[in-house]
Amino acid sequence: MLGMELNRTEHASLKRLKASLTRHQAWLEDELKAIEIEIADLIANCSKLDVKDILMRSVISVGPKTAATILSYLPEIDTTPKQTAW
């Protein structure tokens, strides 16, 4: 949605519309930051998730967003036996 607002702002011709879209972009960015902080806090406050997060982030190119996404879709990632993982 943020990308769509950036595109709309780029093509807006009216000053009032451009100002409104810029305010909406700022609001979306603030909301996104708040959600990212909340997700990081949830992971940090759950010892099981925190351990998994630290392990995943030790892999090159895996950052906080990638680790959080993996944990949200595959919370059981470390409980699958090796034989059934493949």
Secondary structure, 3 states (H helix, E strand, C coil): CHHHHHHHHHHCCCHHHHHHHHHHHHHHHHHHHHHHHHHHHHHHCCHHHHHHHHHHHCCCCCCHHHHHHHHHHCCCCCCCCHHHHC
